[in-house]
């Protein structure tokens, strides 16, 4: 239920074979108890993160290429950002693929007091205040990564994309976190499946300041990155997604596709009432 089949081809596999330096930082919720599923075995040259479902943000431990490292006083989100900046610095002369999988704002809800205080002072309930603080710290990290690309002269030749895996969780105050959308994580309402997608690719590749109303889904990212990098997928690999490049290049352009699909496997044990669910959207 929680791991990518060993005969599956990952984004890391494909880019590594094409000569890219490949790195994965952060959450890798995939086969925590079996090293065959470790990122280093699935196409990623470098891994710094954890391979379970969650991690404490202060009393954390991470796996660095098979070696355990423990908390050193940094907030975990900042540690991931530091590692991302170092990766870019080390590979500034290389073609690279870097996947930065921040776990924020996943539970446990933890952030520094100074980050939380402005949101509490604004009257937000504690769960929402901490969630917003966690997002703010992550946003600052994304800014540092962008600045590093600019400082090294790489920003105009790098695709920078930000997205999420699902909407906010229900336990932090639904009306505040996912408004105006209905529902929350593990539901198929828009509060569960509608997430940010921001793409920056300068030099005329993706026009700035545009918003597209064309819906896409996360498994479109794989064929998009391959097409953008001019990499052919393995002919034996079945791709569920389609490339987003036509939409990125012409955001106002309508595009036909058969359907969009979502599926949540069993999210909670049976004794907690967890159920599987799926949805199909046409048009």
N, C-alpha and C positions, 0 to 999 in steps of 0.2 A: 504493500500500500504506500510505501514512502520512498521508493527508490526507482531510478531509471534502469531499465533492463540493460544487462551487460552487452547485448548485441546492438543496443541503440547507439547512434552516432550523435555526439553533442556538438554544440557550437564551438567548444574548445577543441574537440577533435578536428573539426573541419578547418578552423583557422590555423591551428598548429601545423597541420599538414601543408597548408598554403604558405608556411614560412613566417607566420606571425609569432611574436612573443605573447603568451597567453597568461592572464592572471585572473584569479577570482578572490575577492575580499568580502568577508561578511558571512551571511547565513547561507548554508548549503544543507537544506533539510532533506537529506538523501542518504540513507544507509549508514547511520551513525555507528553501528556495531560491526561493520564489515569493510575492511580496507579495500576491497575490490571496487567499492563505490566512492572512494575518496577522490576529490577533484584532481589530484595528481595522476590518478589512474584513468581519468575521464577527459584528458586533453588539456588540462591546465598546468602549465609549467610551475606556476607559483600559487600557493593557497595560504591565506591568513584569515582564519575565521573559526566557525564552529559548525558541526554537521548535525545538530539536533534542531528541535522546533523553537527553542527560546534560550536566552542567556541573560543573567543578571548584568546590569549596566555598570555596576561599581565593583562587585566581587566576581569578576569574570575570569574565564580562562579561554584561550584560543589554541588552535592547532596551526602551527606553521610548518607546512610541508612534512607532516608526520611527527613533529616535535611539539610538546605541550609547553605553553607559556602562560603565566598567571598575571593577574591584575597588577598594574604598576602605578596606580593612582590616577590614571586617566579615565574619563568617561568613555564607555566602549565605542560610541559613535565617533568620538574624536580619534580614538585609536585606529579605527577603520579609515578615517580620512587621512591621517598621517601616513598610513601604509600605502594608500592610493597615490598620494603625492610622491612618496619615495619610489613607487613603481614607475611612475611617469618619468621621474628624474633619471632613473637607471636605464630606461628604455627609450630615451629621447631620440636616439639614433636609429631605432628599430620601427618597423611596422608592428603595432601591438593591438591586442584586444583585451580590454580590462572591464570585467564585470564587478561592479561595486554593489553588493547586496546588503545595504543597510537593513538591520532588523528593526530600527525605529520606524513607527511608534508601536511595535508589537509589545505585548505584555512580557515582563512585568512593567507596569507604568512607573518609570523612575526618571527623574531629571534633577539637575542641580537646583538648589533653592533659588539662586539668583535668576535662573531662567524661568522658573515657575511663578515667582512673585508678581510680575506685571499682569499675568492672566488672572491670578487670584484677586489682585487689587481691582481688576475690571469686573469682578462679580461672577466669574465663571465657577462652576462646580469643580471640586478638586480633580476628578478624573479627566475632565476636558482641559483644565489648566495644564496638567502634566502632559497630556497628549500634545497640546499645542507647543509646549516647551520642547518636547522631544523632536517635533517637526522643525522647530526653529533651529535647533542645534544641527540637525541634519542639513537644513537649507544652507547654513553657514559652511558646512563641509563641502557641499556641492559648489558653493562659491569659491572655496579654496582650490578645488580641483580645476575649475574653469580658469582661475587666475594662474595656476601653474602651467596650464597649456599655453596661456597667453605669454607668460614670462619666457617660456622656452621657444616661442615662435611656432608652436604646433597647432594653435587654435583654428587657423584657417584650413588646416588639412586633417581635421579630426571631426568625426561625427560624435556629438555629445547628446545623449538621450536620457531623459528622466521619466520614469513611470512607476507604477505600483502594481501589486499583485491583486489587491482587493480593497473594498471600502472599509471604513472604520468599524471597529467591533462594537457590539451592542452595549457592553457594560460601562462605557464611558459617558453615556448621555446621548442617545440617538439624535434628538432634535438638534443638538449643537454640532455634532461631529459630521453628520452626513447631509444636513439640510442643504438644498431643498429636496433631496432625494429620499425615497422611501426605502426602508430596510437597512441591512448591515451585512458585515462579513458572513459568509456561508449562505446568504439568500441570493436569489436571482433577480431581485428588484434592483433598481439603478443604484441604490445605496450600497449594494454589495458588489456590483460588477463595473460600475462606471468610475474610472480612475483618471488621474492626470496623464497626459502624454505630451511632452515637450521635446522638440528636436531642434538642434542647432547644427547646421552644416553650411558654412559660408561659401563665398566665392560663386554665388549664383546657383549653388546646388539646391538649397531649400530657401525660398523667399522668407524674409524676416517679417514679423508682425502680422502673420496671417493665422486665421483659425479655420480649420476644416470641420465640416459637419458630417463627414463620411465616417461611419463607424469601422473600427478595426478591432482586432483581438490579439492577445499576447502572443499566440503562436504564429502571428504574421511577422514577428520580429526576425526570426531565424532566416526565412527566405529574403527578407529585406536587407539584412546585413550582408548576406552572401552576394546578392545582386549589386549592392553598393560597392563591395570590394572586388567585384568581378571574379568571384569564386564559384565554380560549378559544384552543385551538391552531388553527393554520391548517387549514381544512377539507380542504385538499389534502395535508396531511402525514400520512403513515402512522406511527403510534406503535407501537413494538414492546413498550414497557413498559405497566404499569398503575399507577394511583395507589396509593401506600402509605397514604394518609390514613386509610382505615378501620382499618388495623392500628395506626397511630400513636395514634389516638384510643382504640381498644380493643385493647391489646396481646395480650390473652388470646383474642381472637376468631379463630376459624378462618376461613379464606377459601379459596374454591376458585378455581383458575386452571388453564388448560389445561396449561401446562408452563413450565419455566424453561430458558433457553438460554444457553450459553457458546460463544464461538469465539475461538481464537487464530489470527491469520494467521501466516504464516511468520515465526518469531521470530529465526531465525539464517540467514545465507546458506547456500546448499546445501553449500558446501565445509566448513561447520562442522556439518553434519548436521541443520540445522533442518527441522522439519516442521510443517505446519498441523494443527490439531486442533479438534474440537468436542464438545459434550456436551449432552444433553437430560435434564432431570429432571422426572418426573411424580410428584406426590405427595411 
